[in-house]
Amino acid sequence: MTARPPDRTVERALACARHGWPVFPCQPDGKQPATRHGFLDATTDPDKINWWWRRHPGANLAIATGQPGPDVLDVDQHGPAGNGFAAFNQLKRAGLIDGAAALIATPSGGLHAYFAGSDQHSGKLPRHHLDFRAQGGYIIAPPSQVGGRPYRVISHRDASGGLDWAKVTGLLEPERHTVLQPARVQRGDLSHLAAWVQQQHEGNRNDGLFWAACRAAEAGDETVLAELATAARSTGLPDREIATTIKSARRTAGRPCEHQGGREATS
């Protein structure tokens, strides 16, 4: 495996930050965050970004998705188990992905399509091998690599439109009668937090629980905290990790849950 020059990655991280996209480092050659709270630590602060990459030379670059970052459609390649390209082509024929600003080839043979960021929830269509990374998610970006294979830019254009995930779901799975509508959870309105936590997939589960638990702890709502624990458990997150995360959120209550860069993840 040939290691890429670390300065190339930090240069790209700084370019993303100048574009308004919050970034953070992940483990070299992997997807696991190198910061304590993952995408919740994402920032556009150049001093913090430079400090991170001095501390974690060779780290992969991650971008926190959802406004102010991009929304990203992840077209998975699962080998014999299937891939998302048939669904992607169906969306293309329907004109739903015309707004993509960039197409990125992933190390597994899949594809990332970048769109303008929004307040939509992250989501997934497992039968179609598609993931939608918006609020509460992140993606690994070029020039990162996983398993010694790089993320590569296929095409790029300055213009950027959005992707309406409800329309994607309606086209590919019209049998769904109800779709969780995107909403920004406001202080005092915690009714949707548990459902949002339950939607998080592996890699985002703990970070999502931490953010939601911060909101409930700040409101002093123990009932919602218990609901969040149950929701997180249903995603497969271990009880010990759930307890630790909620305890950390309680300690954070009374001061902002945002981290470096002041970005608050929203649902």
Backbone as JSON, one array per atom type, in Angstrom:
{
  "sequence": "MTARPPDRTVERALACARHGWPVFPCQPDGKQPATRHGFLDATTDPDKINWWWRRHPGANLAIATGQPGPDVLDVDQHGPAGNGFAAFNQLKRAGLIDGAAALIATPSGGLHAYFAGSDQHSGKLPRHHLDFRAQGGYIIAPPSQVGGRPYRVISHRDASGGLDWAKVTGLLEPERHTVLQPARVQRGDLSHLAAWVQQQHEGNRNDGLFWAACRAAEAGDETVLAELATAARSTGLPDREIATTIKSARRTAGRPCEHQGGREATS",
  "N": [[0.85, -1.19, 0.0], [0.61, 2.16, -0.88], [1.28, 5.05, 0.8], [-0.49, 8.14, 0.88], [0.59, 11.57, 0.5], [0.39, 13.34, 3.54], [-0.02, 16.13, 3.58], [-1.48, 16.68, 1.32], [-4.02, 15.77, 1.95], [-4.79, 17.42, 4.12], [-4.78, 19.84, 2.81], [-6.93, 19.48, 1.1], [-8.93, 19.2, 3.02], [-8.93, 21.76, 4.12], [-9.76, 23.19, 1.89], [-12.37, 22.24, 1.59], [-13.42, 23.28, 3.95], [-13.22, 26.03, 3.45], [-15.16, 26.17, 1.55], [-17.32, 25.99, 3.1], [-18.01, 23.57, 4.22], [-18.15, 21.5, 6.99], [-15.54, 19.59, 8.45], [-13.69, 16.65, 9.57], [-11.17, 14.45, 11.01], [-10.69, 10.98, 10.13], [-9.74, 7.6, 11.02], [-6.56, 6.53, 9.69], [-6.7, 4.94, 6.54], [-9.22, 4.0, 7.06], [-12.69, 4.21, 8.24], [-13.5, 5.02, 10.71], [-14.08, 7.57, 13.11], [-11.51, 9.84, 14.16], [-11.78, 11.55, 16.17], [-13.35, 12.37, 19.31], [-16.18, 12.67, 19.28], [-16.91, 12.24, 16.67], [-18.75, 13.16, 13.79], [-19.96, 15.23, 15.1], [-17.95, 16.8, 15.99], [-17.1, 18.13, 13.8], [-15.73, 20.82, 11.85], [-15.14, 24.1, 10.43], [-12.98, 25.56, 11.02], [-9.81, 26.66, 10.28], [-7.47, 26.58, 11.87], [-8.01, 24.59, 13.78], [-8.34, 22.42, 12.05], [-5.79, 22.17, 10.86], [-4.36, 21.55, 13.22], [-5.54, 19.08, 13.92], [-4.63, 17.41, 11.78], [-1.91, 17.54, 12.14], [-1.73, 16.18, 14.49], [-2.83, 13.74, 13.77], [-1.36, 12.42, 11.51], [-1.69, 11.39, 8.13], [-4.35, 10.79, 8.39], [-7.67, 9.95, 7.29], [-10.03, 11.95, 5.41], [-13.06, 13.25, 6.47], [-16.34, 14.42, 5.77], [-18.92, 16.2, 7.27], [-22.25, 15.58, 6.67], [-25.27, 17.08, 5.27], [-26.86, 20.26, 5.5], [-24.67, 22.69, 6.88], [-22.99, 21.25, 5.21], [-22.64, 18.98, 2.35], [-25.39, 17.07, 0.88], [-25.33, 13.6, 0.33], [-25.63, 10.96, -1.94], [-25.18, 7.63, -1.56], [-24.12, 5.07, -3.42], [-24.12, 1.79, -3.16], [-21.83, -0.97, -3.51], [-22.03, -4.24, -3.35], [-20.97, -6.56, -4.3], [-21.54, -9.99, -5.04], [-23.91, -9.85, -3.6], [-25.31, -7.77, -4.63], [-25.87, -4.43, -6.05], [-26.2, -0.8, -6.13], [-26.53, 0.37, -8.63], [-28.49, -0.07, -10.6], [-30.76, 1.08, -9.44], [-29.78, 3.69, -9.2], [-29.52, 4.42, -11.9], [-32.2, 4.36, -12.59], [-33.14, 6.52, -11.1], [-31.72, 8.48, -12.41], [-32.86, 8.45, -14.99], [-35.32, 9.44, -14.31], [-34.74, 12.02, -13.79], [-34.0, 12.84, -11.26], [-31.48, 13.11, -10.21], [-30.18, 15.11, -11.45], [-29.09, 17.38, -10.35], [-26.62, 16.82, -9.22], [-23.45, 17.72, -8.04], [-20.97, 16.58, -8.01], [-19.38, 13.47, -8.77], [-18.12, 10.68, -7.17], [-15.9, 8.01, -7.17], [-15.9, 5.18, -5.11], [-13.81, 3.18, -2.88], [-14.8, 0.55, -2.82], [-15.95, 0.14, -5.23], [-18.3, 1.41, -5.54], [-20.33, 4.42, -5.57], [-20.37, 7.91, -4.87], [-22.62, 10.54, -4.93], [-22.72, 13.96, -4.91], [-24.74, 16.53, -3.52], [-26.46, 19.7, -3.06], [-26.53, 20.75, 0.34], [-29.02, 19.99, 2.85], [-31.85, 20.13, 5.17], [-32.82, 17.6, 5.46], [-33.45, 14.29, 6.78], [-30.99, 11.7, 7.23], [-31.07, 8.61, 5.4], [-31.97, 5.28, 4.2], [-32.2, 2.77, 1.65], [-32.25, -0.35, 1.75], [-32.94, -2.54, 0.07], [-32.41, -1.56, -2.41], [-29.81, -0.92, -2.29], [-28.92, 1.64, -1.57], [-27.8, 4.5, 0.2], [-28.6, 7.46, 1.93], [-26.96, 10.26, 2.81], [-27.41, 12.76, 4.93], [-28.53, 15.14, 7.25], [-27.02, 14.36, 10.34], [-25.07, 12.57, 9.49], [-22.05, 11.38, 7.8], [-19.45, 11.36, 5.3], [-16.64, 9.72, 3.77], [-14.04, 11.32, 2.05], [-12.26, 12.14, -1.05], [-8.74, 12.94, -0.8], [-8.81, 10.44, 0.49], [-8.32, 6.99, 1.49], [-9.3, 3.53, 1.63], [-8.55, 0.36, 2.73], [-6.3, 0.51, 1.2], [-7.13, 1.45, -1.21], [-8.15, 4.22, -3.19], [-10.5, 7.01, -2.83], [-11.91, 8.51, -5.65], [-12.26, 11.32, -7.77], [-14.7, 11.45, -10.21], [-16.26, 13.15, -11.8], [-16.92, 16.69, -11.85], [-18.69, 19.7, -11.2], [-19.45, 23.19, -11.03], [-22.07, 24.08, -10.48], [-24.82, 23.23, -8.33], [-27.47, 21.26, -7.38], [-30.3, 20.07, -5.42], [-31.23, 16.95, -3.77], [-34.2, 15.29, -3.51], [-35.16, 13.32, -1.06], [-37.56, 12.12, -0.32], [-38.92, 11.95, -2.76], [-37.22, 10.2, -4.08], [-37.56, 7.87, -2.54], [-40.31, 7.54, -2.96], [-40.35, 6.94, -5.69], [-38.78, 4.58, -5.93], [-39.76, 2.87, -3.98], [-42.73, 2.74, -3.96], [-44.71, 1.55, -2.46], [-44.49, 2.32, 0.12], [-46.32, 4.01, 2.48], [-46.07, 6.0, 4.31], [-43.74, 8.5, 5.0], [-41.06, 9.56, 6.93], [-41.01, 12.88, 7.62], [-38.7, 15.51, 6.85], [-37.39, 17.45, 9.47], [-36.45, 20.11, 11.61], [-35.42, 19.72, 14.77], [-36.62, 21.54, 17.43], [-35.78, 23.3, 20.46], [-37.63, 22.17, 23.19], [-39.39, 20.73, 21.67], [-39.34, 17.57, 21.54], [-40.34, 15.29, 20.54], [-39.73, 13.75, 18.28], [-37.22, 12.73, 18.55], [-36.47, 10.1, 19.43], [-37.36, 8.49, 17.31], [-35.7, 9.45, 15.31], [-33.15, 8.72, 16.26], [-33.43, 5.98, 16.08], [-33.25, 5.6, 13.37], [-30.59, 5.77, 12.72], [-27.6, 4.48, 11.29], [-24.96, 1.99, 11.42], [-21.9, 3.34, 12.47], [-22.81, 5.89, 12.7], [-24.45, 5.71, 14.86], [-23.77, 6.06, 17.65], [-22.88, 8.73, 17.72], [-25.2, 10.04, 16.85], [-26.97, 9.36, 18.92], [-25.71, 10.69, 21.05], [-25.98, 13.42, 20.33], [-28.83, 13.68, 20.3], [-29.41, 12.96, 22.95], [-28.19, 15.05, 24.29], [-29.95, 17.13, 23.66], [-32.26, 16.27, 25.01], [-31.29, 16.11, 27.65], [-30.61, 18.77, 28.14], [-33.15, 19.81, 28.26], [-34.0, 18.59, 30.51], [-35.49, 16.26, 30.44], [-36.21, 13.26, 31.46], [-37.82, 11.18, 30.66], [-37.74, 11.22, 27.84], [-35.02, 10.7, 27.54], [-34.92, 8.02, 28.42], [-36.47, 6.89, 26.38], [-34.78, 7.36, 24.23], [-32.64, 5.69, 24.88], [-33.85, 3.18, 24.57], [-34.46, 3.31, 21.83], [-31.87, 3.49, 20.71], [-30.87, 1.04, 21.49], [-32.35, -0.66, 19.89], [-31.09, -0.33, 17.47], [-28.88, -1.85, 17.71], [-26.81, -0.92, 19.22], [-24.58, -1.34, 21.91], [-25.58, -1.85, 25.36], [-23.84, -0.86, 27.35], [-22.4, 1.1, 25.99], [-24.46, 2.81, 25.31], [-25.28, 3.71, 27.85], [-22.96, 5.05, 28.67], [-22.81, 7.1, 26.78], [-25.2, 8.56, 27.21], [-24.75, 9.37, 29.81], [-22.57, 11.07, 29.38], [-23.87, 13.04, 27.89], [-25.59, 14.09, 29.82], [-23.71, 15.29, 31.5], [-22.91, 17.28, 29.83], [-25.1, 18.9, 29.63], [-26.49, 22.12, 30.02], [-24.43, 23.53, 28.96], [-23.3, 24.36, 25.61], [-23.84, 21.72, 23.23], [-22.44, 21.67, 20.94], [-19.31, 21.29, 19.23], [-15.88, 21.88, 18.41], [-15.82, 24.56, 16.17], [-18.49, 25.05, 16.32], [-20.68, 23.72, 15.17], [-23.92, 22.43, 15.05], [-25.44, 19.37, 14.94], [-28.4, 18.6, 13.2], [-31.72, 17.28, 13.05]],
  "CA": [[0.0, 0.0, 0.0], [1.36, 3.4, -0.97], [0.64, 6.1, 1.6], [-0.58, 9.42, 0.2], [1.19, 12.63, 1.31], [-0.62, 13.89, 4.44], [-0.32, 17.53, 3.32], [-2.51, 16.72, 0.29], [-5.31, 15.59, 2.6], [-5.15, 18.61, 4.88], [-5.1, 20.88, 1.83], [-8.3, 19.22, 0.66], [-9.79, 19.5, 4.16], [-9.02, 23.22, 4.22], [-10.56, 23.65, 0.75], [-13.76, 21.96, 1.95], [-13.8, 24.24, 4.99], [-13.44, 27.32, 2.79], [-16.44, 26.03, 0.84], [-18.38, 25.97, 4.11], [-18.32, 22.2, 4.63], [-17.43, 21.08, 8.19], [-14.75, 18.37, 8.25], [-12.99, 16.1, 10.72], [-10.34, 13.33, 10.56], [-10.98, 9.59, 10.47], [-8.53, 6.79, 11.14], [-5.91, 6.25, 8.41], [-7.12, 3.75, 5.81], [-10.48, 3.51, 7.61], [-13.84, 5.11, 8.29], [-13.82, 5.35, 12.08], [-13.62, 8.9, 13.48], [-10.32, 10.0, 14.99], [-12.15, 12.49, 17.22], [-14.2, 11.73, 20.32], [-17.61, 12.7, 18.96], [-17.15, 12.05, 15.25], [-19.22, 14.28, 12.98], [-20.34, 16.34, 15.96], [-16.75, 17.63, 16.16], [-16.73, 18.71, 12.5], [-15.51, 22.25, 11.92], [-14.53, 24.8, 9.3], [-11.9, 26.37, 11.59], [-8.55, 26.18, 9.71], [-6.49, 26.27, 12.92], [-8.35, 23.28, 14.32], [-8.09, 21.42, 11.02], [-4.33, 21.97, 10.81], [-3.96, 20.87, 14.46], [-5.95, 17.68, 13.82], [-3.79, 16.62, 10.87], [-0.59, 17.39, 12.76], [-1.88, 15.15, 15.52], [-3.21, 12.47, 13.12], [-0.82, 12.4, 10.13], [-2.2, 10.27, 7.33], [-5.78, 10.55, 8.65], [-8.64, 10.14, 6.21], [-10.85, 13.15, 5.47], [-14.51, 13.05, 6.53], [-17.18, 15.62, 5.66], [-20.23, 16.07, 7.9], [-23.26, 15.8, 5.64], [-26.41, 17.9, 5.63], [-26.54, 21.68, 5.57], [-24.05, 23.4, 5.75], [-22.28, 20.34, 4.33], [-23.43, 18.47, 1.23], [-26.11, 15.81, 0.95], [-24.62, 12.65, -0.53], [-26.26, 9.67, -2.24], [-24.16, 6.58, -1.54], [-24.53, 3.92, -4.24], [-23.28, 0.71, -2.62], [-21.42, -2.11, -4.33], [-21.91, -5.37, -2.42], [-20.52, -7.76, -5.0], [-22.61, -10.95, -5.37], [-25.15, -9.5, -2.91], [-26.0, -6.75, -5.39], [-25.35, -3.07, -6.0], [-27.22, 0.21, -6.29], [-26.45, 1.1, -9.9], [-29.77, -0.14, -11.31], [-31.61, 2.12, -8.84], [-29.19, 4.98, -9.55], [-29.89, 4.7, -13.29], [-33.63, 4.66, -12.6], [-33.25, 7.9, -10.63], [-31.17, 9.33, -13.46], [-33.87, 8.55, -16.05], [-36.42, 10.25, -13.79], [-34.27, 13.39, -13.62], [-33.89, 13.19, -9.84], [-30.1, 13.35, -9.79], [-29.57, 16.09, -12.36], [-28.42, 18.43, -9.6], [-25.38, 16.36, -8.6], [-22.31, 18.58, -8.33], [-19.77, 15.76, -8.16], [-19.48, 12.02, -8.66], [-16.89, 10.16, -6.58], [-15.78, 6.56, -7.13], [-15.48, 4.72, -3.8], [-12.87, 2.04, -2.95], [-15.48, -0.73, -2.99], [-16.55, 0.08, -6.57], [-19.55, 2.14, -5.5], [-20.35, 5.79, -6.07], [-20.96, 8.98, -4.08], [-23.1, 11.69, -5.69], [-22.83, 15.09, -4.0], [-25.79, 17.5, -3.8], [-26.55, 20.8, -2.1], [-26.96, 20.29, 1.65], [-30.4, 20.3, 3.24], [-32.25, 19.73, 6.52], [-33.45, 16.28, 5.42], [-32.86, 13.2, 7.55], [-30.32, 10.62, 6.52], [-31.96, 7.47, 5.2], [-31.4, 4.19, 3.4], [-33.08, 1.83, 0.97], [-31.4, -1.54, 1.67], [-33.28, -3.39, -1.08], [-31.86, -0.93, -3.61], [-28.38, -0.67, -2.02], [-28.7, 3.09, -1.56], [-27.81, 5.24, 1.46], [-28.68, 8.91, 1.78], [-26.25, 10.88, 3.93], [-27.77, 14.17, 5.11], [-28.32, 15.49, 8.65], [-26.67, 13.24, 11.21], [-24.2, 11.6, 8.84], [-20.79, 11.85, 7.23], [-18.86, 10.51, 4.27], [-15.2, 9.82, 3.57], [-13.86, 12.05, 0.79], [-10.91, 12.16, -1.63], [-7.97, 11.83, -1.36], [-8.76, 9.34, 1.45], [-8.3, 5.64, 0.95], [-9.71, 2.47, 2.53], [-8.0, -0.89, 2.22], [-5.27, 0.82, 0.22], [-7.75, 1.92, -2.46], [-8.55, 5.62, -2.96], [-11.69, 7.67, -3.35], [-11.46, 9.24, -6.82], [-13.24, 12.2, -8.42], [-15.04, 11.07, -11.58], [-16.66, 14.38, -12.48], [-17.21, 17.79, -10.94], [-19.15, 20.93, -11.82], [-19.68, 24.23, -10.03], [-23.49, 24.15, -10.12], [-25.25, 22.17, -7.42], [-28.88, 21.2, -7.01], [-30.59, 19.19, -4.3], [-31.85, 15.64, -3.99], [-35.39, 15.13, -2.67], [-35.15, 11.91, -0.66], [-38.94, 11.62, -0.33], [-39.22, 11.58, -4.14], [-36.44, 8.98, -4.37], [-38.27, 6.77, -1.88], [-41.58, 7.35, -3.64], [-40.13, 6.31, -6.99], [-38.22, 3.24, -5.83], [-40.57, 2.05, -3.09], [-44.04, 3.43, -3.89], [-45.58, 0.88, -1.5], [-44.4, 3.0, 1.4], [-47.41, 4.99, 2.58], [-45.67, 7.1, 5.18], [-42.32, 8.83, 4.98], [-40.73, 10.52, 7.98], [-40.72, 14.16, 7.0], [-37.57, 16.22, 7.43], [-37.75, 18.5, 10.42], [-35.4, 20.57, 12.5], [-35.93, 19.61, 16.12], [-36.43, 22.76, 18.19], [-35.8, 23.13, 21.91], [-39.0, 22.06, 23.68], [-40.1, 19.77, 20.83], [-38.43, 16.42, 21.55], [-41.16, 14.11, 20.27], [-39.23, 12.95, 17.18], [-35.82, 12.36, 18.75], [-36.28, 8.66, 19.5], [-37.51, 7.94, 15.95], [-34.51, 9.82, 14.55], [-32.05, 7.86, 16.72], [-33.69, 4.63, 15.58], [-32.9, 5.57, 11.95], [-29.15, 5.88, 12.5], [-26.96, 3.23, 10.92], [-23.66, 1.75, 12.03], [-20.96, 4.4, 12.16], [-23.42, 7.15, 13.14], [-25.4, 5.46, 15.94], [-23.37, 6.66, 18.92], [-22.88, 10.18, 17.56], [-26.59, 10.47, 16.8], [-27.52, 9.25, 20.27], [-25.14, 11.75, 21.88], [-26.62, 14.7, 20.01], [-30.22, 13.66, 20.75], [-29.42, 12.94, 24.41], [-27.89, 16.42, 24.71], [-31.18, 17.91, 23.57], [-33.16, 15.84, 26.09], [-30.68, 16.46, 28.93], [-30.74, 20.22, 28.3], [-34.54, 20.07, 28.62], [-34.27, 17.9, 31.76], [-36.57, 15.31, 30.17], [-35.73, 11.9, 31.68], [-38.65, 10.25, 29.88], [-37.18, 11.15, 26.49], [-33.72, 10.0, 27.63], [-35.21, 6.58, 28.45], [-36.91, 6.51, 25.04], [-33.59, 7.35, 23.37], [-31.89, 4.47, 25.19], [-34.56, 2.07, 23.92], [-34.28, 3.45, 20.38], [-30.48, 3.15, 20.38], [-30.72, -0.41, 21.68], [-32.95, -1.33, 18.73], [-30.15, -0.26, 16.34], [-27.77, -2.77, 17.97], [-25.78, -0.28, 20.03], [-24.5, -2.05, 23.19], [-26.11, -1.14, 26.53], [-22.77, -0.13, 28.05], [-22.09, 2.28, 25.19], [-25.62, 3.7, 25.44], [-25.23, 4.33, 29.17], [-21.84, 6.0, 28.7], [-23.14, 8.25, 25.94], [-26.22, 9.36, 27.87], [-24.08, 10.0, 30.96], [-21.8, 12.19, 28.84], [-24.82, 14.09, 27.51], [-26.05, 14.73, 31.06], [-22.63, 16.17, 31.96], [-22.81, 18.4, 28.89], [-26.29, 19.73, 29.77], [-26.2, 23.41, 30.64], [-23.5, 24.22, 28.08], [-23.61, 23.91, 24.25], [-23.38, 20.4, 22.81], [-21.61, 21.81, 19.77], [-17.9, 21.14, 19.52], [-15.05, 22.84, 17.69], [-16.45, 25.05, 14.96], [-19.84, 25.48, 16.64], [-21.73, 23.15, 14.32], [-24.87, 21.58, 15.75], [-26.14, 18.45, 14.05], [-29.85, 18.73, 13.31], [-32.43, 16.17, 12.44]],
  "C": [[0.88, 1.24, 0.0], [0.63, 4.5, -0.21], [0.62, 7.41, 0.81], [0.1, 10.49, 1.07], [0.14, 13.26, 2.21], [-0.97, 15.34, 4.15], [-1.39, 17.66, 2.23], [-3.9, 16.6, 0.92], [-5.72, 16.83, 3.37], [-5.46, 19.78, 3.95], [-6.54, 20.72, 1.33], [-9.29, 19.55, 1.78], [-10.0, 21.01, 4.29], [-9.86, 23.79, 3.07], [-12.05, 23.4, 1.02], [-14.27, 22.98, 2.97], [-14.07, 25.62, 4.38], [-14.75, 27.34, 2.01], [-17.62, 26.02, 1.8], [-18.77, 24.6, 4.6], [-17.52, 21.83, 5.88], [-16.77, 19.72, 7.98], [-14.17, 17.9, 9.57], [-12.17, 14.9, 10.24], [-10.92, 11.99, 10.97], [-9.68, 8.8, 10.47], [-7.9, 6.54, 9.77], [-6.39, 4.92, 7.82], [-8.45, 3.18, 6.33], [-11.54, 4.58, 7.65], [-14.21, 5.53, 9.71], [-13.27, 6.73, 12.45], [-12.37, 8.87, 14.36], [-10.56, 11.04, 16.08], [-13.19, 11.84, 18.12], [-15.65, 11.62, 19.89], [-17.89, 12.67, 17.46], [-17.66, 13.31, 14.56], [-19.68, 15.46, 13.82], [-19.16, 17.28, 16.23], [-16.4, 18.38, 14.89], [-16.68, 20.22, 12.56], [-15.02, 22.79, 10.58], [-13.37, 25.68, 9.76], [-10.54, 25.87, 11.08], [-7.49, 25.85, 10.76], [-6.74, 24.9, 13.52], [-8.05, 22.17, 13.33], [-6.59, 21.13, 10.91], [-3.85, 21.22, 12.05], [-4.32, 19.39, 14.41], [-4.97, 16.89, 12.96], [-2.32, 16.59, 11.3], [-0.63, 16.27, 13.8], [-2.14, 13.79, 14.91], [-2.68, 12.47, 11.69], [-1.32, 11.17, 9.37], [-3.67, 9.98, 7.55], [-6.6, 10.73, 7.38], [-9.46, 11.4, 6.47], [-12.33, 12.77, 5.47], [-15.22, 14.39, 6.46], [-18.51, 15.33, 6.35], [-21.3, 16.46, 6.88], [-24.48, 16.55, 6.18], [-25.99, 19.34, 5.83], [-25.86, 22.03, 6.9], [-23.19, 22.52, 4.86], [-23.17, 19.84, 3.2], [-24.35, 17.33, 1.65], [-25.43, 14.87, -0.03], [-25.44, 11.37, -0.7], [-25.15, 8.65, -2.39], [-24.71, 5.36, -2.28], [-23.59, 2.77, -3.87], [-22.99, -0.35, -3.67], [-21.13, -3.26, -3.38], [-21.54, -6.67, -3.13], [-21.68, -8.68, -5.35], [-23.95, -10.62, -4.7], [-25.92, -8.4, -3.61], [-25.36, -5.38, -5.26], [-26.49, -2.1, -6.32], [-27.27, 0.88, -7.65], [-27.74, 1.02, -10.72], [-30.72, 0.94, -10.77], [-31.1, 3.51, -9.21], [-29.58, 5.37, -10.97], [-31.38, 5.01, -13.42], [-33.87, 6.09, -12.13], [-32.76, 8.88, -11.7], [-32.19, 9.52, -14.58], [-35.03, 9.43, -15.61], [-36.02, 11.71, -13.56], [-34.05, 13.82, -12.18], [-32.47, 13.48, -9.39], [-29.39, 14.34, -10.7], [-28.78, 17.17, -11.62], [-27.1, 18.04, -8.97], [-24.21, 17.24, -9.03], [-21.05, 17.79, -8.57], [-20.13, 14.29, -8.05], [-18.12, 11.5, -8.22], [-16.93, 8.64, -6.61], [-15.25, 6.14, -5.76], [-14.58, 3.49, -3.92], [-13.54, 0.71, -3.22], [-16.04, -0.91, -4.4], [-17.9, 0.76, -6.63], [-19.38, 3.58, -5.95], [-20.94, 6.71, -5.01], [-21.37, 10.1, -5.03], [-23.39, 12.81, -4.71], [-23.91, 16.07, -4.48], [-25.71, 18.65, -2.8], [-27.1, 20.28, -0.78], [-28.36, 20.75, 1.99], [-30.61, 19.92, 4.7], [-32.9, 18.36, 6.54], [-32.73, 15.31, 6.35], [-31.99, 12.33, 6.64], [-31.3, 9.45, 6.39], [-31.27, 6.39, 4.4], [-32.52, 3.35, 2.8], [-32.28, 0.55, 0.76], [-31.67, -2.43, 0.46], [-32.67, -2.87, -2.36], [-30.39, -0.56, -3.43], [-28.03, 0.81, -2.13], [-28.73, 3.61, -0.12], [-27.86, 6.72, 1.13], [-28.06, 9.54, 3.01], [-26.59, 12.37, 3.95], [-27.54, 14.51, 6.57], [-28.04, 14.24, 9.48], [-25.77, 12.21, 10.58], [-22.87, 12.2, 8.42], [-20.34, 10.88, 6.15], [-17.34, 10.72, 4.26], [-14.98, 10.39, 2.17], [-12.45, 11.91, 0.25], [-10.05, 13.21, -0.92], [-7.84, 10.64, -0.41], [-8.7, 7.99, 0.74], [-8.73, 4.66, 2.05], [-9.24, 1.15, 1.93], [-6.96, -0.67, 1.14], [-5.8, 1.32, -1.11], [-8.35, 3.3, -2.25], [-9.98, 5.92, -3.39], [-11.23, 8.57, -4.49], [-12.59, 10.09, -7.39], [-13.45, 11.74, -9.85], [-15.41, 12.31, -12.39], [-17.02, 15.43, -11.44], [-17.7, 18.98, -11.75], [-19.51, 21.91, -10.72], [-21.13, 24.28, -9.56], [-23.86, 22.98, -9.21], [-26.73, 22.31, -7.11], [-29.07, 20.23, -5.87], [-31.13, 17.85, -4.75], [-33.0, 15.51, -3.0], [-35.53, 13.66, -2.31], [-36.56, 11.32, -0.64], [-39.34, 11.2, -1.75], [-38.46, 10.33, -4.55], [-37.16, 7.77, -3.8], [-39.59, 6.48, -2.59], [-41.45, 6.66, -4.98], [-39.72, 4.85, -6.84], [-39.05, 2.31, -4.96], [-41.94, 2.7, -2.9], [-45.0, 2.79, -2.89], [-45.5, 1.5, -0.11], [-45.46, 4.1, 1.46], [-47.03, 6.18, 3.45], [-44.17, 7.26, 5.1], [-42.06, 9.83, 6.09], [-40.29, 11.82, 7.34], [-39.52, 14.82, 7.64], [-38.06, 17.33, 8.34], [-36.55, 18.87, 11.24], [-35.98, 20.55, 13.92], [-35.62, 20.88, 16.89], [-36.44, 22.44, 19.68], [-37.27, 23.13, 22.37], [-39.85, 21.12, 22.85], [-39.2, 18.56, 20.65], [-39.12, 15.15, 21.08], [-40.58, 13.21, 19.19], [-37.81, 12.43, 17.4], [-35.6, 10.85, 18.74], [-36.39, 8.03, 18.11], [-36.28, 8.25, 15.11], [-33.32, 8.95, 14.95], [-32.2, 6.45, 16.15], [-33.32, 4.48, 14.1], [-31.4, 5.51, 11.7], [-28.55, 4.51, 12.21], [-25.56, 3.16, 11.52], [-22.65, 2.78, 11.54], [-21.47, 5.75, 12.59], [-24.25, 6.97, 14.41], [-25.02, 6.18, 17.23], [-23.38, 8.19, 18.84], [-24.31, 10.74, 17.54], [-27.24, 10.43, 18.17], [-27.0, 10.38, 21.15], [-25.83, 13.08, 21.62], [-28.05, 14.75, 20.54], [-30.3, 13.69, 22.27], [-29.06, 14.31, 24.99], [-29.16, 17.26, 24.71], [-32.12, 17.56, 24.74], [-32.61, 16.24, 27.45], [-30.79, 17.96, 29.19], [-32.16, 20.6, 28.72], [-34.92, 19.41, 29.95], [-35.35, 16.85, 31.63], [-36.06, 13.87, 30.28], [-36.55, 10.88, 30.9], [-38.1, 10.09, 28.46], [-35.83, 10.46, 26.51], [-33.93, 8.49, 27.67], [-35.67, 6.08, 27.09], [-35.73, 6.43, 24.08], [-32.76, 6.1, 23.6], [-32.53, 3.26, 24.51], [-34.37, 2.11, 22.41], [-32.88, 3.05, 19.96], [-30.24, 1.66, 20.5], [-31.27, -1.17, 20.47], [-32.05, -1.28, 17.5], [-28.97, -1.21, 16.52], [-26.65, -2.16, 18.78], [-25.76, -0.95, 21.41], [-24.98, -1.2, 24.36], [-25.05, -0.3, 27.23], [-22.43, 1.17, 27.32], [-23.22, 3.3, 25.28], [-25.55, 4.45, 26.77], [-24.13, 5.38, 29.25], [-22.17, 7.27, 27.93], [-24.17, 9.15, 26.61], [-25.64, 10.05, 29.1], [-23.27, 11.21, 30.51], [-22.71, 13.35, 28.45], [-25.34, 14.82, 28.74], [-24.99, 15.7, 31.59], [-22.56, 17.43, 31.1], [-23.98, 19.36, 29.04], [-25.94, 21.02, 30.52], [-25.14, 24.19, 29.89], [-23.71, 23.66, 26.69], [-23.06, 22.53, 23.96], [-22.55, 20.48, 21.55], [-20.15, 21.67, 20.19], [-17.14, 22.14, 18.67], [-15.77, 23.25, 16.4], [-17.9, 25.44, 15.16], [-20.94, 24.87, 15.79], [-22.62, 22.23, 15.15], [-25.54, 20.69, 14.74], [-27.64, 18.61, 14.27], [-30.54, 17.61, 12.61], [-33.4, 16.65, 11.38]]
}
